[in-house]
Amino acid sequence: MDGEELADLDKLGPEKLLLRWMNYHLARAGYSKTVANFGKDISDSHAYLNLLAQIQPADLSPPLSAFCVVSKQGRHVSRVLVN
């Protein structure tokens, strides 16, 4: 962030630093939630799918995309990564 020094980031510790990096890229992808932990917040894999779609190389062919899939019963919605 603006005005931060590398020493400020060193104080965060590895998990907090990774969460911050992940949330930065999720926000750039338009993902509406904030990941606060690597337990319940990512258990449905939506954040991971959006993160992978966001950080993929620009020249990846075919590109990955995260989208929703609804089961035939309409009760279960999941995201899948398409390649």
Steps between C-alpha positions, in 0.01 A plus 500: 500500500605860465762607750583149614852376538623145450556482877126558551423195287760291683311564824183340362627143501458252215129418541384860531721601209354224282145596601573859410642401161201272434245768593677756282466275195144397589398866519656560158296204369178654634453233767267649763618316812813543710692191603594531869633147553602188313230289664131573462546800269645286223324170568268536200793577263329806347786725607760260356319479168476877472863539604624253237295670230643838606871411519525278194754606237354729234613265224347184651312317231226417552446744788355379830169645620293450815125472456198360684344163427156417638400138551194356330308526827595869524596463866875476465707774344870453451776675314719312261823595332481451127802437289 
